[in-house]
């Protein structure tokens, strides 16, 4: 036991404060979380270390949390493991992005005996803000910051405060809605003036500027001056905003004041508002809008002269921080990519890069391949094939396209310089991930994007006709027949029997029409790295069944499933969702309700041996379909950039492609995959890729449309009747070097 605790202490470092420990008979249990703070998407990891102190007996341990639950969005998460005598084991339990409805305790059952509980570290709320009352705009980007980043630097560069009345509340579109405290910038009333607010934009050409106030009297005593700064750092305009005119209801929209900027000779980057004589209690800036030939633009970052104090006049405000500092060193980080999915970006300091174990690096690369943003300060070695696609921006950052995501490598010296432009740019990277998760549809809207009931149910017209027909048969027609045969007293038993049969017929008609098979529909795009033999899949997945699947859904530990449900703790729901991690990811019950479409957003990272074998000779380019399904259409760009086409290629078939005579974009330009998952809407991932076709190609890549889907399983148990619905599967492949020879992988 002492050895186990010492090992945990060395692994955790200062993070041991986040761990809880207890002993249950012969079994010692330690539980910890990587960070403390709010997260919005992905799988939140609870890590548990187990030690069997018995030298002779094998122990079966079942872990469940919460120990007590009472329904709601997520019931209980459990896992059962077997520990040999004297053995130690590290166990992870991942929580999907749903609020758990229960206490903050871990239930530990040893050998099936009545369990005892362990108080867990403070598990932050983990759920998207998507309710009937709250807007998803409340979500903020989250950075996981390694301990190799200096605390002061991390606080200044990444840990932005999203506090009611803070500067960051003035970013994005107008959302104050007249509530108190409003989602607007309000300076600290104790801070001396003058007060100022500086807003940063993506460079945009504009001719007009609109200032949105949270209420009509904002700025009425003074006319704030607005300085407009261009991309070169030069002041393009210095104007005065007129005072607001007219008052409105407190629940009405924000008040807009417009200023003409005229024709400016360069794009706008920064807007600075200065309130010289306006009292702080009258300032409430919702946001600023730029309008011009490039369209409308809203600020993406902000800083101000002051923000409301938590100990001041607004004690009820809540603070959300974008930076979540890791509770222990990178050597103790998870070896599994699912553990990093709650974060929009992972930040590694120079010390983290040098001390990072190979297994942790592999998990982080998988995280990036599935859409994460990996930011490293120092000399990080980028594996092939991602090292092929690199560009250096004007801030000195090397940006690599890694599957669906990015890797940003910055010099170590940048940490000490404190470049405001770099801070804004890094937050914009994370904001891109936030915007994608916000854009996902929920509930019925998700089903409309990926429909499973194309033929529709029983229409109202036919339902009324069927009801009228049953009424005529059970009522007047039955009475006339019995009267005709002088059996009117039979009505005492024929009427209830015929009514029962008619009711059962009306209920069974749509069920028999839909059938008892579970409908499954998939829409997926897979990035297949033939160099490292890895596949990163992004997919929409839907289920519909008259009866809930008896054995639930079963996936492996490499799959992230985001249920696209309307999350609201104030709305009761029938059933409870249970999740078990004993043998993979078992969605036990409550995830697919009878006759209710269940929609999921899926990301998956796994090792795969499928590949498109190719050979280029003087006669042309020949390929062998080793993708495991029929290829209906294929576009391929060889390493010289020439584009080739092929159609209807059976599994294992060898065909010669036809040259198109066109050239793909050369490999020195980074591919557009890094933005692909943010631009394609849910339910149309594959169709968007097919529409782009060879426009997505870079030298040494291909795009294939498959007839089946070998990269994503249905999740249903063997023997379950499945009715596959029309779906799409597209593979974006990355080829080896010339001649099909394999190069060193990561």
NORNORZI-V506617 format. One record per pair of residues at least 4 apart in sequence whose C-alpha atoms are under 7 Angstrom apart, sorted by the first residue. I is the first residue (numbers start at 1). J is the second residue. D is the distance in whole Angstrom. If there is no record, write none. Layout:
BEGIN
i = [I;I]
j = [J;J]
d = [D;D]
END
This chain:
BEGIN
i = [1;1;2;3;4;5;6;7;8;9;9;11;11;12;12;12;12;13;13;14;14;15;15;18;18;18;18;19;19;19;19;20;20;20;20;20;20;21;21;21;22;22;22;22;23;23;23;24;26;26;26;27;27;27;27;28;28;28;29;29;29;29;30;30;30;31;31;31;31;32;32;32;32;33;33;33;33;34;34;34;35;35;35;35;36;36;37;37;38;38;38;39;39;39;39;39;40;40;40;40;40;40;41;41;41;41;42;42;42;42;43;43;43;43;43;43;43;43;44;44;44;44;44;45;45;45;45;45;46;46;46;47;47;47;48;48;48;49;49;49;50;50;50;51;51;51;52;52;52;52;52;53;54;54;55;55;56;57;58;58;58;59;59;59;59;59;60;60;60;60;60;61;61;61;61;61;61;61;62;62;62;62;62;62;63;63;63;63;63;63;63;64;64;64;64;64;64;64;65;65;65;65;65;65;66;66;66;66;66;66;67;67;67;67;67;68;68;69;69;69;69;69;70;70;70;71;71;71;72;72;72;72;72;73;73;73;73;73;73;74;74;74;74;74;74;74;75;75;75;75;75;76;76;77;77;77;78;78;78;79;79;79;80;81;83;83;93;96;97;97;97;97;98;98;99;99;99;104;104;105;105;105;105;106;106;106;106;107;107;107;107;108;108;108;109;109;109;109;110;129;129;129;129;129;130;130;130;130;130;131;131;131;131;136;140;141;141;141;141;141;142;142;142;142;142;142;143;143;143;143;143;143;143;143;144;144;144;144;144;144;144;144;145;145;145;145;145;145;145;145;146;146;146;146;146;146;146;147;147;148;148;148;148;148;149;149;149;149;150;151;152;153;153;154;154;155;157;158;158;159;159;159;160;160;160;161;161;161;161;162;162;162;162;162;162;163;163;163;163;164;164;164;164;164;164;165;165;165;165;165;165;165;165;165;166;166;166;166;167;167;167;167;167;168;168;169;169;169;170;170;170;170;170;171;171;171;171;171;171;172;172;172;172;173;173;174;174;174;175;175;176;176;176;176;176;176;177;177;177;177;178;178;178;178;178;178;179;182;183;184;184;184;184;185;185;185;186;186;186;186;186;187;187;187;187;188;188;188;188;188;189;189;191;194;194;194;195;195;195;195;196;196;196;196;196;197;197;197;197;197;197;198;198;198;198;198;198;199;199;199;199;199;199;199;200;200;200;200;200;200;200;201;201;201;201;201;202;203;203;203;203;204;204;204;205;205;205;205;205;205;206;206;206;206;207;207;207;207;207;207;208;208;208;208;208;208;208;209;209;209;209;209;209;209;210;210;210;210;210;210;210;211;211;211;211;211;211;212;212;212;212;212;212;212;212;213;213;213;213;213;213;213;214;214;214;214;214;215;215;215;216;216;216;216;216;217;217;218;218;218;219;219;219;219;219;220;220;221;222;222;222;223;223;223;223;224;224;224;224;224;224;225;225;225;225;225;225;226;226;226;226;226;226;226;226;227;227;227;227;227;227;227;228;228;228;228;228;228;228;228;229;229;229;229;229;229;229;229;230;230;230;230;230;230;230;230;231;231;231;236;237;241;244;248;278;288;288;289;289;289;290;290;290;291;291;291;292;301;310;310;311;328;329;330;330;331;331;331;333;334;334;335;335;335;336;337;337;337;337;338;340;341;344;344;344;344;344;345;345;345;345;346;346;346;347;347;347;348;348;348;348;348;349;349;349;350;350;350;350;351;352;353;353;356;356;357;358;359;360;361;362;363;364;365;366;366;367;367;368;368;368;368;368;368;368;368;369;369;369;369;369;370;370;370;370;370;370;371;371;372;372;373;373;373;374;374;374;375;375;375;376;376;376;376;377;377;377;377;378;378;378;378;380;382;382;383;383;383;384;384;384;384;385;386;386;386;387;389;389;389;389;389;389;390;390;390;390;390;391;391;391;391;392;392;392;392;393;393;395;396;397;397;397;398;398;398;399;399;399;399;400;400;400;401;401;401;401;401;401;402;402;403;403;403;404;404;404;405;406;410;413;414;419;420;421;422;423;424;425;426;427;428;430;431;432;433;434;435;436;436;440;441;441;441;442;442;442;442;443;443;443;443;444;445;446;446;446;447;447;447;449;449;450;452;452;452;452;457;458;458;458;459;460;461;462;463;464;465;466;467;468;469;470;470;471;472;472;473;473;474;474;474;474;475;476;477;478;479;480;481;482;482;482;483;483;490;491;493;494;495;496;497;498;499;500;501;502;503;504;505;508;509;510;511;511;516;516;516;517;517;517;517;518;518;518;518;518;518;519;519;519;519;519;519;519;520;520;520;520;520;520;521;521;521;521;521;521;521;522;522;522;522;522;522;523;523;523;523;523;523;523;523;523;523;524;524;524;524;524;524;524;524;524;525;525;525;525;525;525;525;525;526;526;526;526;526;526;526;527;527;527;527;527;527;528;528;528;528;528;528;528;529;529;529;529;529;530;530;530;530;530;530;531;531;531;531;531;532;532;533;533;533;534;534;534;535;535;535;535;536;536;536;537;537;537;538;538;538;539;539;539;540;540;540;540;540;541;541;541;541;542;542;542;542;543;543;543;544;544;544;544;545;545;546;546;547;548;548;548;551;551;552;552;552;552;553;553;553;553;553;553;554;554;554;554;554;555;555;555;555;555;556;556;557;557;558;558;558;559;559;559;560;560;560;561;561;561;561;562;562;562;563;563;563;564;564;564;575;576;577;577;577;578;578;578;578;579;579;579;580;580;580;580;581;581;587;592;610;610;610;611;611;612;612;612;612;612;613;613;613;613;613;614;614;614;614;615;615;615;615;615;616;616;616;616;617;620;621;621;622;622;622;622;623;623;623;624;624;624;624;625;625;625;625;625;625;626;626;628;628;629;629;629;629;629;630;630;630;630;630;630;631;631;631;631;631;631;631;631;632;632;632;632;632;632;633;633;633;633;633;634;634;634;634;634;634;635;635;635;635;635;635;635;635;636;636;636;636;636;636;637;637;637;637;637;637;637;637;637;637;637;638;638;638;638;638;639;639;639;640;641;641;641;641;641;642;642;642;642;643;643;643;643;643;643;644;644;644;644;645;645;645;645;646;646;649;664;664;664;665;665;665;665;666;666;667;667;671;672;672;675;676;680;680;680;681;684;685;686;686;686;686;687;688;689;692;697;697;700;700;701;701;701;702;702;702;703;703;703;704;704;704;705;705;705;706;706;708;709;716;736;736;736;736;737;737;737]
j = [5;53;6;7;8;9;10;11;12;13;16;331;332;16;328;329;332;328;329;327;328;327;328;32;33;121;327;30;31;32;121;30;31;32;119;120;121;29;30;31;28;29;30;118;27;28;29;28;52;53;54;50;51;52;53;50;51;52;48;49;50;51;48;49;50;47;48;49;120;46;47;48;121;45;46;47;121;326;327;328;324;325;326;327;124;324;124;324;124;125;126;125;126;127;142;342;97;126;127;128;139;342;97;127;128;342;96;97;341;342;94;95;96;97;338;339;341;342;94;95;96;339;342;92;93;94;95;339;92;93;94;91;92;93;90;91;92;89;90;91;88;89;90;87;88;89;83;85;86;87;88;86;85;86;85;86;85;85;83;84;85;82;83;84;110;111;81;82;83;110;111;80;81;82;108;109;110;111;79;80;81;108;109;110;78;79;80;106;107;108;109;76;77;78;79;106;107;108;76;77;78;105;106;107;76;102;103;104;105;106;103;105;106;107;117;102;103;75;76;101;102;103;75;101;102;75;101;576;101;569;572;573;576;98;99;100;101;576;577;98;99;100;101;576;577;578;100;101;576;577;578;578;579;578;579;580;579;580;581;580;581;582;582;582;87;88;581;562;126;127;128;562;126;127;125;126;127;119;120;117;118;119;120;117;118;119;120;115;116;117;118;115;116;117;113;114;115;116;115;134;135;136;138;139;134;135;136;566;567;135;566;567;568;438;322;322;344;430;431;434;322;323;324;343;344;345;322;323;324;343;344;345;346;347;323;324;325;326;343;345;346;347;149;323;324;325;326;346;347;348;325;326;330;347;348;349;352;326;329;348;349;350;351;352;153;154;348;349;154;155;156;157;415;158;159;159;423;322;323;321;322;323;321;322;323;319;320;321;322;166;168;169;319;320;321;317;318;319;320;169;181;182;183;317;318;169;181;182;183;184;185;186;307;308;185;186;307;308;185;302;303;304;307;301;302;183;184;185;184;185;285;286;287;287;298;299;300;301;302;287;298;299;300;287;298;254;286;287;183;286;182;183;184;214;254;286;251;252;253;254;182;214;215;250;251;252;251;214;286;214;284;285;286;284;285;286;283;284;285;307;308;280;306;307;308;280;306;307;308;309;280;281;306;275;276;277;274;275;276;305;273;274;275;304;305;272;273;274;303;304;305;271;272;273;302;303;304;270;271;272;299;301;302;303;269;270;271;299;300;301;302;269;270;298;299;300;269;231;267;268;269;267;268;294;266;267;268;292;293;294;290;291;292;293;260;261;262;263;291;292;258;259;260;261;290;291;292;258;259;260;261;289;290;291;256;257;258;259;288;289;290;256;257;258;287;288;289;254;255;256;257;285;286;287;288;218;254;255;256;284;285;286;254;255;284;285;286;250;254;255;244;246;247;248;255;244;282;282;283;284;223;243;278;282;283;243;244;278;243;277;278;240;241;242;243;240;241;273;274;275;276;239;240;241;273;274;275;238;239;240;241;271;272;273;274;235;237;238;239;271;272;273;235;236;237;238;268;270;271;272;233;234;235;236;268;269;270;271;234;235;236;266;267;268;269;270;267;268;269;264;261;259;257;252;282;298;299;296;297;298;296;297;298;295;296;297;296;424;314;315;315;332;333;352;356;355;356;357;360;339;360;359;360;363;363;363;364;366;367;560;367;367;372;373;430;433;434;372;373;374;430;373;374;375;374;375;376;352;353;375;376;377;353;376;377;354;377;378;412;355;356;378;380;360;361;361;362;363;364;365;366;367;368;369;370;605;371;372;372;373;374;402;403;404;405;406;402;403;404;405;536;403;404;405;536;603;605;404;405;405;406;405;406;407;406;407;408;407;408;409;380;408;409;410;409;410;411;412;409;410;411;412;409;386;387;387;745;746;388;744;745;746;531;400;401;402;400;400;401;667;668;669;670;398;399;400;401;670;398;399;400;670;396;397;398;399;397;398;422;410;408;409;410;408;409;410;406;407;408;409;406;407;408;405;406;407;670;671;674;406;407;527;673;674;673;674;677;674;674;414;417;418;423;424;425;426;427;428;429;430;431;432;434;435;436;437;438;439;440;678;682;445;446;564;446;564;565;566;447;564;565;566;448;449;450;564;599;451;597;599;682;683;683;519;521;544;725;510;462;463;510;463;464;465;466;467;468;469;470;471;472;473;474;502;475;476;477;477;478;478;495;498;499;479;480;481;482;483;484;485;486;487;488;487;488;494;495;497;498;499;500;501;502;503;504;505;506;507;508;509;512;513;514;515;546;545;546;547;545;721;722;723;543;544;545;721;722;723;543;544;545;722;723;724;725;542;543;544;723;724;725;541;542;543;724;725;726;727;539;540;541;542;727;728;539;540;541;683;684;685;686;727;728;729;537;538;539;540;685;686;728;729;730;537;538;539;685;686;729;730;731;535;536;537;538;730;731;732;535;536;537;731;732;733;534;535;536;731;732;733;734;533;534;535;733;734;534;611;733;734;735;736;735;736;742;743;745;745;746;607;608;609;606;607;608;605;606;607;608;604;605;606;603;604;605;602;603;604;601;602;603;600;601;602;682;683;599;600;601;602;597;598;599;600;597;598;599;595;596;597;598;594;595;594;595;594;592;593;594;588;717;587;588;589;716;586;587;588;715;716;717;585;586;587;715;716;559;584;585;586;715;584;585;584;585;604;605;606;603;604;605;602;603;604;600;601;602;603;600;601;602;599;600;601;599;600;601;590;590;589;590;591;587;588;589;590;586;587;588;585;586;587;588;585;586;591;598;626;627;628;626;627;623;624;625;626;627;623;624;625;626;740;622;623;624;740;621;622;623;739;740;620;621;622;739;621;656;656;657;654;655;656;657;654;655;656;652;653;654;655;649;650;651;652;653;654;651;652;651;710;651;706;707;708;710;648;649;650;651;706;707;647;648;649;650;704;705;706;707;647;648;649;705;706;707;646;647;648;704;705;645;646;647;703;704;705;643;644;645;646;694;702;703;704;643;644;645;701;702;703;641;642;643;644;664;697;698;699;700;701;702;642;643;699;700;701;699;700;738;699;663;664;665;666;699;661;662;663;664;659;660;661;662;663;664;657;658;659;660;657;658;659;660;657;658;653;697;698;699;669;697;698;699;698;699;698;699;698;676;696;679;680;684;685;688;685;688;689;690;728;729;730;691;692;693;696;701;702;734;735;733;734;735;732;733;734;731;732;733;730;731;732;729;730;731;729;730;729;729;720;740;741;742;743;741;742;743]
d = [6;7;6;6;6;6;6;6;6;6;6;7;5;5;5;6;7;6;7;7;6;4;5;6;7;6;7;7;5;4;6;6;5;7;7;6;6;6;4;7;6;5;7;7;6;4;6;6;6;5;6;7;6;5;6;6;5;7;7;6;5;7;6;5;7;6;4;6;7;6;5;7;6;7;5;6;7;6;5;7;6;6;5;5;6;7;5;6;5;6;6;7;5;7;7;6;7;6;5;5;7;7;5;6;6;5;6;6;4;4;5;5;5;6;6;6;6;6;5;5;7;6;6;6;6;5;6;5;6;5;6;6;5;7;6;5;6;6;5;6;6;5;6;6;4;7;6;6;5;5;6;5;5;6;5;5;5;5;6;5;5;6;5;7;7;6;6;4;6;6;5;6;5;6;7;6;5;6;6;4;6;6;5;7;5;5;6;7;6;5;7;7;6;4;7;6;5;7;6;5;6;6;5;6;6;5;5;6;5;6;7;5;5;5;7;5;6;6;7;6;4;7;7;6;6;5;6;5;6;7;7;6;6;6;6;6;7;7;7;6;6;5;6;6;5;7;6;6;6;5;6;5;6;6;5;6;6;5;6;6;5;5;5;7;6;7;7;7;6;5;7;7;6;5;7;6;5;6;6;6;5;5;5;5;5;6;6;6;6;5;7;5;5;6;6;6;4;7;7;7;7;5;7;7;6;6;5;6;6;7;6;6;5;6;6;5;6;6;6;6;4;6;7;5;5;7;6;5;6;6;6;5;6;7;6;5;6;6;6;6;5;6;7;7;6;5;6;6;5;7;6;5;7;6;5;6;7;6;6;7;4;6;5;5;7;6;7;4;6;6;6;6;7;5;6;5;6;7;5;6;5;4;6;5;7;6;6;5;7;6;6;7;6;5;6;7;6;4;6;7;6;7;6;6;7;6;7;7;6;5;4;5;7;6;5;7;5;6;5;6;5;6;7;6;5;5;5;6;5;6;6;5;4;6;7;5;6;6;7;7;5;6;6;7;6;7;6;6;6;7;5;4;6;6;7;6;6;6;6;6;6;6;6;5;5;6;7;7;7;7;6;5;4;5;5;6;6;5;7;7;7;6;5;5;6;7;6;5;4;6;5;6;7;6;5;7;6;5;7;6;5;4;6;6;5;6;5;7;6;4;7;6;4;6;6;5;6;6;5;6;6;6;5;7;6;5;7;5;6;5;6;5;6;7;5;6;6;7;5;5;5;5;5;6;7;4;6;6;6;6;6;5;4;6;6;5;5;6;6;5;7;6;5;5;6;5;6;6;5;6;7;6;5;6;6;5;4;6;6;5;7;5;5;6;6;5;7;6;5;4;6;6;5;5;6;6;6;5;6;6;5;5;5;7;5;6;5;7;6;6;6;7;5;6;6;7;7;5;5;6;7;6;6;6;6;5;6;6;7;6;5;6;5;6;6;6;6;6;5;5;7;6;4;6;6;5;7;6;5;6;7;7;6;5;7;7;6;5;7;6;5;7;6;6;5;6;7;6;5;7;6;6;4;6;6;6;5;6;6;6;6;6;6;4;5;7;6;6;5;7;7;6;6;7;7;6;7;7;6;5;6;5;7;6;5;7;7;6;6;5;6;7;7;6;6;7;6;6;7;6;6;5;5;6;5;4;6;6;5;7;7;7;6;6;5;6;7;6;4;6;6;6;5;6;6;5;6;5;6;6;5;6;6;6;5;6;5;5;6;6;6;7;6;6;6;6;6;6;6;6;6;6;6;6;6;6;7;5;4;6;6;6;7;7;5;6;5;4;5;6;6;7;5;6;6;7;7;4;4;5;7;6;5;6;6;5;6;6;5;6;7;6;5;6;6;5;6;5;7;6;5;5;7;7;6;6;7;5;7;7;6;6;7;6;6;6;7;6;6;7;6;7;5;6;6;5;7;6;6;5;7;7;6;5;4;6;6;7;7;7;6;6;5;6;5;7;7;6;5;7;6;5;6;6;5;7;6;7;6;5;6;6;6;7;5;5;7;5;6;7;7;7;7;6;6;6;6;6;6;7;6;6;7;6;6;7;6;6;7;5;6;6;5;7;5;5;5;6;7;6;5;6;6;6;6;7;7;5;7;7;7;5;5;7;7;7;7;7;7;6;7;6;6;6;6;6;6;6;6;6;6;6;6;6;6;6;6;5;6;6;7;6;6;6;6;6;6;6;6;6;6;5;5;6;5;6;5;6;6;6;6;6;6;6;6;6;6;6;6;6;6;6;6;6;7;7;6;7;7;5;5;6;7;6;5;6;5;6;6;5;6;6;5;6;6;6;5;7;6;5;6;6;5;7;6;5;7;6;7;6;5;7;5;7;5;5;7;6;7;6;6;6;5;6;7;6;4;6;6;6;6;5;6;6;5;6;6;6;6;5;6;6;6;4;6;6;5;6;6;5;6;6;5;6;6;4;7;7;6;5;6;5;5;6;6;5;7;6;7;6;6;6;7;5;6;6;6;4;6;6;5;6;6;4;5;6;6;6;6;6;5;7;6;5;7;6;5;7;6;5;6;6;5;6;6;6;6;5;6;7;7;6;4;6;6;5;6;6;6;5;6;6;6;5;5;5;6;6;5;7;6;6;5;5;7;6;5;7;5;5;7;6;4;6;5;6;7;6;5;6;6;4;5;5;6;6;6;6;6;4;7;6;5;6;6;6;5;7;5;5;6;6;5;7;6;5;7;6;5;6;4;6;6;5;6;7;6;5;6;6;5;7;7;5;6;7;6;6;5;7;5;5;7;6;5;5;6;5;5;7;7;7;6;4;6;6;6;5;6;6;6;6;4;6;7;6;7;6;6;7;6;4;6;6;6;6;6;6;4;7;7;7;5;5;6;7;6;6;6;6;5;6;6;6;7;7;6;5;5;6;5;7;6;5;6;6;6;5;6;5;4;6;6;6;6;6;4;6;6;5;6;5;6;6;4;7;7;6;5;7;6;6;5;6;6;5;6;6;4;6;5;5;4;6;6;6;7;5;6;6;6;6;7;6;5;7;5;5;7;6;5;5;7;6;5;7;6;5;6;6;6;7;6;6;6;6;5;4;6;5;5;6;7;5;6;6;6;6;6;7;7;5;7;6;6;6;5;6;6;7;6;6;6;5;6;6;6;6;6;6;6;6;6;6;6;6;6;6;6;5;5;5;6;6;5;7;6;5;6;6;5;7;6;5;6;5;6;7;6;6;6;6;5;7;6;7;7]
END
